[in-house]
Amino acid sequence: ADCPGPEADYVAVEQPSSGDDETCERSKEAALITSCAETLGELCYEVGGVSLTAAALNDGEVLSSLVPAVPSFRGLPAGWPTARELESLRWMMQKATMGQDMFLLGPPGPHLRHLVLRFCALFRREVEFVGITRDTNEADLKQRREIRDGRVEYVDQAPVRAAIFGRVLVLEGVEKAERNVLPLLNNLLENREMQLEDGRFLLAPRRAAQLEREDVGCTGSAGKDSRLVP
């Protein structure tokens, strides 16, 4: 994988090799991963000098169903990460440590998605997933109106839920987004802002804290990584 420094805005991920080459590569990396697992009993993983701690579970707490499992690839059970995957995971750990977004580039296929799910599985991160197509519209990214018990209700979609509850938002197929959706995505990713159809306004935590200091009257939402201003 082409793994630039932590300041890079994207990483290009190569398609994994197949057959004997892939088996050989995984065998070479098994010793490295095993040694990491032995020395990191508290789920604090380290790759290439970059360490990141997994989300902690309280006593008796069950792992959320939104935390993915490491998926199989080409019909085979998921094994040790390859050297290419480790390079990409190291870069992703750097981005997570700095609180920055990640943009993965790669060939068509499920490999990029599997890499993200592996990262979230390792570090116990809850995931919200959106597959973007040419038919994706604003309602798919914000809120949909549904009739429940004879009443019209606004139902939060994956990006809104991810912002409110501090989950990882996976946007697959961004290159397929139509022009009318791009401003919404840009405002969400760059400014962390979104006007919701039910009258709420999604706002970045730092901006919300600044407004609170200015005595504007913001109210916090249920999630630690988001604020909603009515």
C-alpha positions, -999 to +999 in steps of 0.1 A: +000+000+000+011+036-006+012+048+030+021+085+032+028+104+064+001+113+090-004+147+075-016+132+042-053+134+033-057+100+018-040+066+014-040+045-017-047+008-009-036-019-033-057-050-040-043-079-019-024-107-037-039-141-042-029-177-039+005-188-026+018-152-025-009-141-001-004-172+021+033-165+022+028-129+030+004-136+058+028-162+073+056-136+074+034-112+093+020-137+118+050-134+141+047-096+142+010-096+150+014-124+176+041-105+195+019-074+195-011-094+209+011-109+237+024-075+249-009-056+246-033-074+269-055-043+274-063-040+237-039-012+230-025-021+196+008-008+182+019-010+146+052+006+135+055+028+166+020+040+164-003+029+192-041+032+197-063+020+225-096+002+218-128+015+233-132+001+268-160-021+280-175-016+315-180-046+338-208-067+324-211-046+293-217-064+260-200-054+228-224-034+207-239-050+177-228-020+156-191-030+161-184-051+130-166-084+129-136-089+107-151-101+074-139-130+053-122-124+020-128-145-011-147-170+009-118-176+033-119-167+070-102-135+080-066-142+091-037-121+101-034-087+083-009-087+055+020-062+053+000-040+030-029-040+053-006-032+083+007-002+065-028+011+059-039+003+094-009+022+108-019+052+088-055+049+099-043+047+135-024+080+130-055+097+116-077+084+145-051+097+171-052+131+155-090+131+151-089+135+114-110+120+086-097+092+064-100+089+026-091+056+011-084+050-026-082+016-042-094-006-070-130-018-073-140-045-049-147-051-012-111-047+000-114-011+012-146-018+030-130-049+047-100-028+057-122-002+074-143-029+091-111-046+104-100-013+119-133-007+136-134-043+148-099-041+163-107-009+182-143-016+190-157+014+170-194+014+162-201+018+125-227+036+104-225+027+067-238+046+036-234+032+001-235+062-022-249+058-057-262+081-084-297+078-068-286+089-034-303+121-024-303+145+006-330+125+025-307+094+024-280+114+042-302+135+066-337+125+075-366+106+060-402+113+066-421+082+077-457+077+087-460+059+121-493+054+139-509+080+116-482+106+123-454+119+102-420+115+119-385+124+108-361+094+110-324+101+114-302+085+087-267+070+091-247+103+090-269+119+115-268+089+139-230+087+135-226+124+145-250+122+174-236+091+190-199+094+180-198+065+156-176+059+126-193+070+094-183+050+063-192+066+030-185+041+002-187+053-034-182+090-029-171+094-065-207+085-075-223+113-056-244+137-078-239+174-078-269+182-056-254+159-028-218+172-029-225+205-010-242+185+018-213+161+021-187+189+019-205+209+047-207+178+069-171+166+064-154+200+065-175+221+088-193+194+108-226+211+102-260+200+089-295+215+089-320+188+097-355+187+084-371+185+119-357+219+128-325+208+146-291+219+135-261+196+136-231+215+149-194+207+156-186+203+193-160+231+193-183+255+176-211+246+200-188+251+230-178+285+216-215+295+213-221+283+249-193+305+261-209+334+242-241+327+260-261+319+229-280+291+246-269+259+230-281+225+243-260+193+242-272+162+225-269+126+237-236+120+220-203+131+233-190+140+199-218+161+186-241+190+196-276+198+184-289+234+184-327+236+182 
